[in-house]
Amino acid sequence: MSDSLTNMKNIFVGVDVVDFPELINLIAQPLIEDQDVVSEFPMQVIKREESFPTGLPTEPIGVAIPHTDAKYVNNNRVTIATLKNPIKMDIMGGMDDEKIDVSIVFLLALGQSNKQLNILQKLMSILPDAELLENIKKGNQKEIYRIAKEEIGL
């Protein structure tokens, strides 16, 4: 296993899904296949999202950073997905009825909590960068991989 947090099979472009559970079940598959996470990981991410939403009203493209407890994770990984059509998600720390359109999802599978904080900080530092978000949204798999490596440091 490489030390890298993301690889080509953890990057999904133009995913066509109707909602968050469908998305997570789809993009978590490579993580399960590679045993980076346990099989109940996607279900736990979906469950956690209901109580602790991770949608961020970033401009011009809404982003979400779903994750779950470290106990469901064997190897640290970050999966990146861009969506063909945005899905509605609750805003992190927002009111119950506040929803945003999310088109970029960073699914975090992170074991140690210090690692989690580190990655969250990296992501938070790029989220205000509208141009970077646009480049991720319209990028192909190789381009998104390059951005993840070089500009986010994953």
C-alpha positions in Angstrom: 0.0 0.0 0.0 1.3 3.4 -0.9 1.5 6.1 1.8 -0.5 8.3 -0.4 -4.0 9.2 0.8 -5.7 9.0 -2.6 -5.2 7.1 -5.8 -6.9 6.9 -9.2 -9.5 4.4 -8.1 -10.6 6.7 -5.3 -11.4 9.5 -7.7 -14.9 9.5 -9.3 -15.9 12.0 -12.0 -19.4 13.0 -13.0 -21.1 10.5 -10.7 -24.8 10.2 -11.5 -26.7 9.5 -8.2 -29.9 10.7 -6.7 -28.9 11.1 -3.1 -26.2 10.9 -0.4 -26.6 7.2 0.6 -26.4 6.1 -3.0 -23.3 8.2 -3.5 -21.5 6.9 -0.4 -22.4 3.2 -1.1 -20.9 3.7 -4.6 -17.7 5.6 -3.8 -16.9 3.5 -0.7 -16.7 0.3 -2.8 -12.9 0.6 -3.7 -12.2 1.3 0.0 -14.0 -1.9 1.0 -12.4 -4.0 -1.8 -8.9 -2.8 -0.7 -9.8 -3.4 2.9 -9.0 0.3 3.7 -12.3 0.3 5.6 -14.6 -2.3 7.1 -17.8 -3.3 5.3 -20.1 -1.2 7.5 -18.1 1.9 6.8 -20.6 3.4 4.2 -23.6 2.7 6.5 -21.8 4.4 9.4 -20.9 7.5 7.2 -24.5 7.8 6.1 -25.7 7.4 9.7 -23.3 10.0 11.0 -24.3 12.5 8.3 -27.8 12.4 9.6 -26.7 13.7 13.0 -23.7 15.7 12.0 -24.1 17.1 8.5 -20.9 18.0 6.6 -22.3 20.1 3.7 -20.3 23.4 3.3 -21.9 26.3 1.4 -18.6 27.1 -0.4 -18.8 29.3 -3.5 -19.4 28.7 -6.3 -19.7 24.9 -5.7 -21.1 23.2 -2.6 -18.7 20.7 -1.0 -19.2 18.0 1.6 -16.7 16.2 3.7 -18.4 13.1 5.1 -16.6 10.8 7.5 -17.2 8.5 10.4 -15.4 7.0 13.4 -11.8 5.9 13.1 -12.8 2.4 14.3 -14.3 1.7 10.8 -11.0 2.5 9.1 -8.0 0.4 8.5 -6.0 2.7 6.2 -6.2 6.4 5.8 -7.8 7.3 2.4 -9.5 10.3 0.9 -12.0 9.6 -1.9 -13.0 12.5 -4.2 -16.2 12.6 -6.2 -17.6 15.1 -8.5 -21.3 14.8 -9.2 -23.1 15.0 -12.5 -26.0 16.7 -10.8 -25.8 18.2 -7.3 -27.4 16.5 -4.4 -29.1 18.3 -1.5 -27.3 18.1 1.8 -27.6 19.6 5.2 -25.2 22.4 6.1 -22.6 21.6 8.7 -23.8 23.2 12.0 -26.8 24.7 10.2 -30.4 24.8 11.0 -32.5 21.6 10.4 -34.0 22.9 7.2 -31.0 24.4 5.7 -29.9 22.5 2.6 -27.3 23.2 -0.1 -26.5 21.8 -3.4 -23.3 19.7 -3.2 -21.3 18.9 -6.3 -17.9 17.9 -4.8 -17.6 15.3 -2.1 -14.4 14.5 -0.2 -15.1 11.2 1.6 -12.6 10.9 4.5 -11.6 7.4 5.7 -9.2 8.4 8.5 -8.0 6.3 11.4 -6.1 8.5 13.8 -7.8 11.6 15.0 -4.6 13.7 14.6 -4.5 12.7 11.0 -8.1 13.6 10.6 -7.5 17.1 11.9 -4.5 17.5 9.6 -6.5 16.5 6.5 -9.5 18.6 7.5 -7.2 21.6 7.9 -5.7 21.0 4.4 -9.2 20.7 2.9 -10.5 23.8 4.8 -7.6 25.8 3.5 -8.5 25.1 -0.1 -12.3 25.3 0.1 -12.4 29.2 -0.1 -10.4 28.9 -3.4 -13.2 29.2 -5.9 -10.9 28.6 -8.9 -9.5 25.4 -7.4 -13.1 24.1 -6.7 -14.0 24.9 -10.3 -10.9 23.0 -11.5 -11.9 20.0 -9.5 -15.5 20.1 -10.7 -14.6 20.2 -14.3 -11.4 18.1 -14.1 -11.0 14.6 -15.4 -9.7 11.9 -13.1 -6.0 12.6 -13.9 -6.5 16.3 -13.3 -8.3 15.8 -10.0 -5.6 13.4 -8.9 -2.9 16.0 -9.7 -4.8 18.7 -7.8 -5.2 16.3 -4.8 -1.5 15.6 -4.8 0.0 18.9 -5.6 -2.4 21.5 -4.5 -4.1 19.9 -1.5 -1.2 17.6 -0.5 -3.1 14.4 -0.2 
